[in-house]
Every structure is written in C-alpha cells, then in structure tokens.
C-alpha cells in the first residue's frame, strides 16, 4: 500500500495559481480518528478566502478542504462507529481540522456518518459544510418553525439553496433574493417569493419576517434588520463586526447572531435523513479532478455559481 498521497497544497497566499499538486506522506489515524480515502470533496467560499489569506488559519503551507465523502481506509484506537470499507461523509472540524483536498485525510470518527443511500460521492462530497451551516443556522440558532417567514439571501448559492430546502422541509414560508436568471431554479426548490436583487431593493418589498439568513455581509446585514418583525432574528454566517450589528439589532427590538459552522455528528445525521427522504438535494455547479483545484477556485471566485463545486479523486 502506497505511503504517499497526492494533495493540493499552497506555500503562500495569493490567487488560484498558488495551489499546486504535491506528493506528501499519507496520514495515519490517531486515537478516535479514522483515515478516509477521499472520493470527492466540495470547494467552498471559505477555501478561496483562506487561500487568499482572509481566514482564521496561520501561515501556509497547508492543504485546504473541509468537505469529505469517501471510504474508511483504517481506524484509530477506540473507534467503534466505523469500520474499514464503510462509505461515509462529513465535515472536518472547522476551521482548524482542514485537509480534505487530498487522496487521504484523517479526522475525528464522530465527524462522519454513513453516506446517504441513493447519492454518489460527488453529491455527498458537496453537501457537508454548506448543509451543516444551513442546518445549524436555521434549526439550532434561529429555531425556525412551521409557518414562519424566512428571507434567504444569495439563495441559489451553496449554503443558500440548501437552506431553502431545509426551510421548506420545516414548513416555513421562504422568500429568496437571487438574480433573475436563477429564479426558475429556486422556484423548483419551492421558494414562495422571489426578489431580483439587481432590480429591486429587498427592504422595500419585504417586511415582517421571522428569520433572515445572510451569507453575504457587507450592508446586507444592517439592512436586513429592518425587515424583521419584533423579536425576529438575523443569522449571519460571516462572524465579524459583531458588536455594532448586535447593538443596532437591540435598538430595533430584534436579534442578530453571527455563527461559525461546527463539526456536528447529530447535525450530519439530520442532513443525511433529509437527503435520504428526498427533501434535500445538492445542485452541482461543476466537478474538477483534484489536479484542477485552481480552476475550481477561479470559477468559484466569479460569484456566479449555482450550487456547489466539487473536486473528484480517482
């Protein structure tokens, strides 16, 4: 069995060109860890932001990637949940447990659950980080209930289109912002009201919502506070500039929560159940072989993708 593996590394901050394929030592699982032969791994905005130096991590070199779908190759001491040969998917602990853009990766056994039946590794590899983010925002943070009204910004994006489906599965009334070209796609996911952000100001056409999900930041967060009903909640998945936003929310009689996604076995199991029940499906915007990771980053940074980009590893 080979003791090395292919991986996409970076030695410096910069554009997609800093990514390179390298041969590295294959990791070994420690106590309570599994070694996974990666079959597919999603590429998320956090990947290209960290590549460019806009994240939480220290200086390169590093291997990026948090999404994993693959096959358990070996287990560390004390692992009972998974066995070699099991097909699993999950998210490595965010932000410091990265490394899935490689042929092999190790991670905590309890970060993974069985891969959903009825989907392939490409689909499963696209789901974890984005779906967990949406689940933790809507279920754990906002406690979204049936009959409530939710506004989801960038609804055709990676997190957004999964959040739409989770909200619909919970029985919520979904309002979404997206460019006109993506409205048909979102209608197919069950969105109840659509706003073309290129031609309309959402603050002028939306009001009295219970929850806003914001994956954009900039001035969207502050503006979104004004469409919430009293007691409503804004959940932003970009956790910076918190104090000013929270203070503004309190003045308006609403709440603002800024969150980071966490590795979460219970959450992954809930996501898996939604996938297997047909209530959650991921839109694949494009697939790239591992060696073309830079091309995936470049496409993602255009900001025009619909759904998720995925690296595949043969």
Secondary structure per residue as TSV (DSSP state, phi and psi in degrees):
chain	resnum	aa	ss	phi	psi
A	1	X	-	360.0	133.3
A	2	X	-	-61.3	140.7
A	3	X	S	-99.7	2.2
A	4	X	E	-121.1	169.0
A	5	X	E	-148.3	158.1
A	6	X	E	-84.7	141.7
A	7	X	E	-150.5	155.4
A	8	X	E	-99.0	117.2
A	9	X	E	-119.8	166.0
A	10	X	E	-136.7	140.0
A	11	X	S	-105.7	-8.6
A	12	X	S	-153.6	160.6
A	13	X	S	-73.8	153.1
A	14	X	S	157.4	-161.2
A	15	X	S	-78.1	-174.8
A	16	X	G	-54.5	-25.1
A	17	X	G	-65.7	-14.8
A	18	X	G	-78.3	-11.5
A	19	X	E	-79.4	136.1
A	20	X	E	-143.9	153.3
A	21	X	E	-86.8	135.1
A	22	X	E	-137.2	157.4
A	23	X	E	-97.4	120.4
A	24	X	E	-127.0	164.2
A	25	X	E	-63.9	137.1
A	26	X	-	-72.2	132.3
A	27	X	-	-72.4	162.8
A	28	X	-	-119.5	141.7
A	29	X	-	-73.4	134.5
A	30	X	-	-89.5	-173.6
A	31	X	T	-54.6	135.8
A	32	X	T	65.2	16.8
A	33	X	E	-114.4	161.2
A	34	X	E	-122.9	150.5
A	35	X	E	-100.8	123.5
A	36	X	E	-114.4	131.3
A	37	X	E	-81.1	107.5
A	38	X	E	-72.8	129.9
A	39	X	E	-104.3	-30.9
A	40	X	E	-157.2	148.5
A	41	X	E	-147.6	126.6
A	42	X	E	-66.7	155.2
A	43	X	E	-114.2	124.3
A	44	X	-	-119.2	160.6
A	45	X	H	-52.0	-34.0
A	46	X	H	-62.9	-26.7
A	47	X	H	-66.5	-50.5
A	48	X	H	-74.4	-24.5
A	49	X	H	-69.1	-42.9
A	50	X	H	-68.2	-36.0
A	51	X	H	-57.6	-37.9
A	52	X	T	-85.5	-3.8
A	53	X	T	93.6	22.7
A	54	X	-	-109.1	31.9
A	55	X	S	-130.5	-155.5
A	56	X	S	-96.7	-11.0
A	57	X	-	-82.4	162.8
A	58	X	-	-77.2	-166.9
A	59	X	S	-67.5	147.3
A	60	X	S	-60.3	167.1
A	61	X	-	-80.8	158.4
A	62	X	E	-161.9	163.3
A	63	X	E	-110.2	124.5
A	64	X	-	-84.1	176.6
A	65	X	-	108.2	129.1
A	66	X	-	-120.5	-29.0
A	67	X	E	-72.7	141.4
A	68	X	E	-142.1	132.2
A	69	X	E	-137.0	128.3
A	70	X	E	-175.5	-156.7
A	71	X	E	-123.8	132.4
A	72	X	E	-64.9	122.5
A	73	X	E	-93.7	-39.1
A	74	X	E	-157.1	158.8
A	75	X	E	-122.9	148.0
A	76	X	-	-87.5	176.5
A	77	X	T	-57.4	132.0
A	78	X	T	89.5	-3.6
A	79	X	-	-80.9	127.3
A	80	X	-	-121.9	-15.5
A	81	X	S	-78.4	-28.7
A	82	X	-	-129.5	152.4
A	83	X	-	-128.0	154.1
A	84	X	T	-52.3	134.6
A	85	X	T	98.7	-14.5
A	86	X	-	-70.1	137.3
A	87	X	E	-88.3	124.8
A	88	X	E	-135.2	163.8
A	89	X	E	-146.4	158.6
A	90	X	E	170.8	-174.7
A	91	X	E	-120.0	129.1
A	92	X	-	-63.6	150.2
A	93	X	-	-54.7	124.6
A	94	X	T	-96.0	135.5
A	95	X	T	-100.2	-8.2
A	96	X	T	-92.9	-0.4
A	97	X	S	-101.2	32.0
A	98	X	-	-71.5	174.9
A	99	X	-	131.8	17.0
A	100	X	-	-83.8	-6.9
A	101	X	S	-84.6	64.7
A	102	X	B	-159.9	169.1
A	103	X	S	-71.3	-29.2
A	104	X	E	-136.7	151.3
A	105	X	E	-151.1	148.1
A	106	X	E	-107.1	152.2
A	107	X	E	-166.2	167.3
A	108	X	E	-58.9	134.4
A	109	X	G	-56.1	-36.0
A	110	X	G	-82.3	4.9
A	111	X	G	-83.6	-6.9
A	112	X	E	-123.2	150.9
A	113	X	E	-134.0	166.7
A	114	X	E	-57.9	139.4
A	115	X	-	-59.9	138.0
A	116	X	-	-60.2	141.1
A	117	X	T	-71.3	149.3
A	118	X	T	87.9	-1.4
A	119	X	-	-127.7	151.7
A	120	X	-	-89.6	179.4
A	121	X	H	-66.7	-32.1
A	122	X	H	-61.3	-48.0
A	123	X	H	-65.0	-45.1
A	124	X	H	-64.5	-36.7
A	125	X	H	-70.5	-18.4
A	126	X	H	-85.3	-14.3
A	127	X	H	-87.6	-45.0
A	128	X	H	-55.0	-60.5
A	129	X	H	-63.3	-46.8
A	130	X	H	-67.1	-43.3
A	131	X	H	-70.0	-40.3
A	132	X	H	-63.2	-39.4
A	133	X	H	-59.0	-49.1
A	134	X	H	-63.6	-42.6
A	135	X	H	-64.6	-46.9
A	136	X	I	-68.2	-31.9
A	137	X	I	-69.4	-48.3
A	138	X	I	-83.8	-42.5
A	139	X	I	-84.4	-53.7
A	140	X	I	-81.6	-40.3
A	141	X	I	-89.0	-50.6
A	142	X	S	-88.0	-18.3
A	143	X	-	51.8	49.6
A	144	X	-	-60.2	133.5
A	145	X	-	-117.8	158.0
A	146	X	T	-57.4	136.6
A	147	X	T	89.8	-13.9
A	148	X	-	-76.7	160.0
A	149	X	E	-103.9	128.8
A	150	X	E	-126.6	136.8
A	151	X	E	-104.8	123.7
A	152	X	E	-116.0	116.6
A	153	X	S	-82.8	154.6
A	154	X	S	49.2	50.0
A	155	X	T	-70.3	-16.5
A	156	X	T	-92.2	-2.4
A	157	X	S	-77.7	-175.3
A	158	X	H	-58.1	-56.1
A	159	X	H	-71.1	-42.2
A	160	X	H	-58.7	-48.5
A	161	X	H	-71.8	-24.2
A	162	X	H	-78.2	-36.6
A	163	X	H	-62.6	-39.0
A	164	X	H	-55.1	-48.2
A	165	X	H	-69.1	-37.6
A	166	X	H	-65.1	-42.0
A	167	X	H	-62.9	-42.0
A	168	X	H	-65.7	-38.6
A	169	X	H	-62.5	-27.9
A	170	X	T	-86.0	-3.1
A	171	X	T	85.7	20.6
A	172	X	-	-85.6	160.1
A	173	X	E	-91.2	118.8
A	174	X	E	-106.2	125.4
A	175	X	E	-112.0	135.6
A	176	X	E	-133.9	142.9
A	177	X	E	-104.4	136.1
A	178	X	E	-171.5	160.3
A	179	X	-	-67.4	155.4
A	180	X	G	-55.0	-35.1
A	181	X	G	-65.0	-16.4
A	182	X	G	-105.3	3.3
A	183	X	H	-66.8	-39.0
A	184	X	H	-62.2	-43.0
A	185	X	H	-58.1	-46.0
A	186	X	H	-71.4	-34.2
A	187	X	H	-59.5	-38.8
A	188	X	H	-65.1	-22.8
A	189	X	T	-87.7	-6.5
A	190	X	T	104.4	9.4
A	191	X	-	-60.0	136.4
A	192	X	S	-87.6	-36.4
A	193	X	E	-136.6	137.0
A	194	X	E	-120.6	140.1
A	195	X	E	-126.4	123.2
A	196	X	E	-83.1	104.8
A	197	X	T	-66.5	-15.3
A	198	X	T	-78.7	-16.9
A	199	X	T	-127.3	-5.3
A	200	X	-	-140.4	144.9
A	201	X	-	-89.9	115.1
A	202	X	H	-58.8	-28.1
A	203	X	H	-69.0	-17.1
A	204	X	H	-93.2	-14.1
A	205	X	H	-120.5	-4.6
A	206	X	-	-125.7	141.9
A	207	X	-	-158.0	164.9
A	208	X	-	57.2	44.9
A	209	X	E	-97.0	154.2
A	210	X	E	-86.9	-34.2
A	211	X	E	-140.4	138.8
A	212	X	E	-121.6	131.1
A	213	X	E	-106.3	122.4
A	214	X	E	-120.9	111.0
A	215	X	S	-103.4	16.3
A	216	X	-	-111.4	-41.2
A	217	X	-	68.6	-130.1
A	218	X	T	50.0	-135.8
A	219	X	T	-88.9	-0.6
A	220	X	H	-61.4	-36.7
A	221	X	H	-65.2	-51.2
A	222	X	H	-62.6	-43.6
A	223	X	H	-64.8	-35.5
A	224	X	H	-67.1	-28.0
A	225	X	H	-57.8	-29.6
A	226	X	T	-81.8	-7.3
A	227	X	T	-101.4	-0.3
A	228	X	E	-82.3	145.2
A	229	X	E	-72.1	164.7
A	230	X	E	-58.6	130.8
A	231	X	E	86.6	-4.2
A	232	X	E	-71.5	173.4
A	233	X	E	-135.6	135.0
A	234	X	E	-100.8	128.8
A	235	X	E	-115.6	117.5
A	236	X	E	-106.6	135.9
A	237	X	S	-95.7	12.0
A	238	X	S	-118.8	93.6
A	239	X	-	-86.2	67.7
A	240	X	-	-137.4	163.0
A	241	X	S	56.4	46.7
A	242	X	H	-72.6	-47.1
A	243	X	H	-59.8	-44.6
A	244	X	H	-65.3	-41.1
A	245	X	H	-66.0	-44.2
A	246	X	H	-63.0	-40.7
A	247	X	H	-63.2	-42.1
A	248	X	H	-64.4	-40.2
A	249	X	H	-62.1	-43.1
A	250	X	H	-61.8	-38.7
A	251	X	H	-63.0	-30.2
A	252	X	H	-91.2	-3.8
A	253	X	T	77.8	26.2
A	254	X	-	-126.6	-178.8
A	255	X	E	-118.4	151.8
A	256	X	E	-132.6	125.6
A	257	X	E	-124.0	133.0
A	258	X	E	-114.7	121.8
A	259	X	-	-126.7	155.1
A	260	X	-	-114.6	139.6
A	261	X	-	-66.6	146.3
A	262	X	-	-125.1	147.0
A	263	X	-	-59.3	134.2
A	264	X	-	-158.1	102.2
A	265	X	H	-64.9	-41.1
A	266	X	H	-64.1	-40.8
A	267	X	H	-64.0	-42.3
A	268	X	H	-63.5	-36.5
A	269	X	H	-66.1	-39.1
A	270	X	H	-63.8	-41.9
A	271	X	H	-62.0	-44.8
A	272	X	H	-58.1	-42.8
A	273	X	H	-64.9	-38.1
A	274	X	H	-64.5	-40.6
A	275	X	H	-64.2	-47.3
A	276	X	H	-68.2	-26.9
A	277	X	T	-82.4	-5.8
A	278	X	T	84.2	8.2
A	279	X	S	-89.9	-8.9
A	280	X	-	-141.2	122.8
A	281	X	-	-136.4	148.5
A	282	X	-	-102.0	138.6
A	283	X	-	-89.2	124.0
A	284	X	E	-93.2	113.9
A	285	X	E	-81.2	-22.8
A	286	X	E	174.7	150.3
A	287	X	E	-121.0	147.5
A	288	X	E	-139.8	138.6
A	289	X	E	-63.7	155.8
A	290	X	G	-49.7	-42.1
A	291	X	G	-63.1	-18.9
A	292	X	G	-101.6	29.1
A	293	X	H	-56.8	-36.9
A	294	X	H	-61.5	-37.2
A	295	X	H	-66.7	-37.3
A	296	X	H	-63.9	-43.2
A	297	X	H	-60.6	-44.3
A	298	X	H	-62.6	-41.4
A	299	X	H	-66.4	-43.2
A	300	X	H	-60.7	-37.4
A	301	X	T	-72.7	-8.0
A	302	X	T	-69.3	-21.9
A	303	X	S	74.6	12.0
A	304	X	-	-114.4	11.1
A	305	X	-	-75.2	148.5
A	306	X	S	-113.7	103.2
A	307	X	S	98.7	-143.0
A	308	X	E	-120.5	148.0
A	309	X	E	-100.3	144.9
A	310	X	E	-137.3	137.7
A	311	X	E	-93.6	135.9
A	312	X	E	-112.7	142.3
A	313	X	-	-126.2	117.9
A	314	X	-	-87.1	360.0
